[in-house]
Amino acid sequence: MKKFSLWILPDEKVEKILKIEIKRLSEICNFTPFQPHITIVGSVLSEEEKMRELSIKLASKLKPFSLHSAEIA
């Protein structure tokens, strides 16, 4: 068993913008830059194959959507 997390990742255009902002803030606030994402579920203990199957099943039920942020938190 291993720990897994499920993330929502931005499209390439938004990812580039977010990476620049994350890098800028990481230099000001002294933290390690990270990949832009929204965590849906974190630290799930599961077998890799079971997690893969559940992820595929979940993804097949989702439609593309947009998120709008009023501020960075």
Sequence and secondary structure as in RCSB ss.txt:
>XXXX:A:sequence
MKKFSLWILPDEKVEKILKIEIKRLSEICNFTPFQPHITIVGSVLSEEEKMRELSIKLASKLKPFSLHSAEIA
>XXXX:A:secstr
 EEEEEEE   HHHHHHHHHHHHHHHHHHT       EEEEEEEEE HHHHHHHHHHHHHH        SS  
